[in-house]
Amino acid sequence: MNNTVVIENIKKWLKQTKSSQVWLAEQIQVSPTMLSQMLKGERKIQTKHLISICKVTGMTPNQLAKDENKQDSNEPAYVLMLQMSN
């Protein structure tokens, strides 16, 4: 997951909803300083915090990680399918 994209999407959500970083920090039970460091890229967003952010924003991890500036490419997607046998 691209941390930069996730950070930008969180910032975008905060702006769109007119919510503050302090409010979001309270909702996900971290200090405002810690959230600020996460949103500056100085600190990694832990999985438990990402899940909490998803609950608060109503977004899925995939939505948070989606780069809106990147065009969908026509690159093939590879799926590994395994078949179990006895």
SULWO-V582556 format. One record per residue. N is the residue number from 1. SS is DSSP state (H for helix, E for strand, - for the rest). PSI is psi in whole degrees, 0 to 359 (999 if undefined). NEAR is the number of other ideal C-beta (glycine too) atoms within 8 Angstrom. Layout:
n=N ss=SS psi=PSI near=NEAR
n=N ss=SS psi=PSI near=NEAR
This chain:
n=1 ss=- psi=133 near=6
n=2 ss=- psi=111 near=7
n=3 ss=H psi=323 near=9
n=4 ss=H psi=317 near=7
n=5 ss=H psi=317 near=12
n=6 ss=H psi=314 near=13
n=7 ss=H psi=313 near=12
n=8 ss=H psi=321 near=8
n=9 ss=H psi=325 near=14
n=10 ss=H psi=314 near=13
n=11 ss=H psi=319 near=9
n=12 ss=H psi=317 near=8
n=13 ss=H psi=316 near=11
n=14 ss=H psi=317 near=11
n=15 ss=H psi=314 near=7
n=16 ss=H psi=324 near=6
n=17 ss=- psi=1 near=6
n=18 ss=- psi=40 near=4
n=19 ss=- psi=150 near=7
n=20 ss=- psi=160 near=6
n=21 ss=H psi=325 near=10
n=22 ss=H psi=316 near=7
n=23 ss=H psi=313 near=8
n=24 ss=H psi=320 near=14
n=25 ss=H psi=317 near=12
n=26 ss=H psi=318 near=7
n=27 ss=H psi=324 near=8
n=28 ss=- psi=6 near=11
n=29 ss=- psi=50 near=5
n=30 ss=- psi=165 near=9
n=31 ss=- psi=151 near=6
n=32 ss=H psi=325 near=9
n=33 ss=H psi=317 near=6
n=34 ss=H psi=316 near=10
n=35 ss=H psi=319 near=13
n=36 ss=H psi=316 near=9
n=37 ss=H psi=321 near=9
n=38 ss=H psi=317 near=14
n=39 ss=H psi=349 near=10
n=40 ss=- psi=354 near=7
n=41 ss=- psi=10 near=8
n=42 ss=- psi=342 near=5
n=43 ss=- psi=138 near=8
n=44 ss=- psi=141 near=5
n=45 ss=- psi=111 near=10
n=46 ss=- psi=155 near=6
n=47 ss=H psi=317 near=5
n=48 ss=H psi=326 near=6
n=49 ss=H psi=323 near=11
n=50 ss=H psi=318 near=12
n=51 ss=H psi=317 near=9
n=52 ss=H psi=319 near=11
n=53 ss=H psi=320 near=14
n=54 ss=H psi=317 near=12
n=55 ss=H psi=317 near=7
n=56 ss=H psi=317 near=9
n=57 ss=H psi=342 near=9
n=58 ss=- psi=13 near=5
n=59 ss=- psi=153 near=10
n=60 ss=- psi=162 near=6
n=61 ss=H psi=323 near=10
n=62 ss=H psi=321 near=6
n=63 ss=H psi=320 near=8
n=64 ss=H psi=327 near=15
n=65 ss=H psi=356 near=11
n=66 ss=- psi=128 near=8
n=67 ss=- psi=106 near=7
n=68 ss=- psi=336 near=5
n=69 ss=- psi=346 near=3
n=70 ss=- psi=126 near=5
n=71 ss=- psi=144 near=3
n=72 ss=- psi=129 near=4
n=73 ss=- psi=163 near=4
n=74 ss=- psi=20 near=3
n=75 ss=- psi=142 near=4
n=76 ss=- psi=146 near=3
n=77 ss=- psi=137 near=4
n=78 ss=- psi=130 near=4
n=79 ss=- psi=128 near=4
n=80 ss=- psi=121 near=4
n=81 ss=- psi=127 near=4
n=82 ss=- psi=150 near=4
n=83 ss=- psi=128 near=4
n=84 ss=- psi=141 near=3
n=85 ss=- psi=159 near=3
n=86 ss=- psi=999 near=1
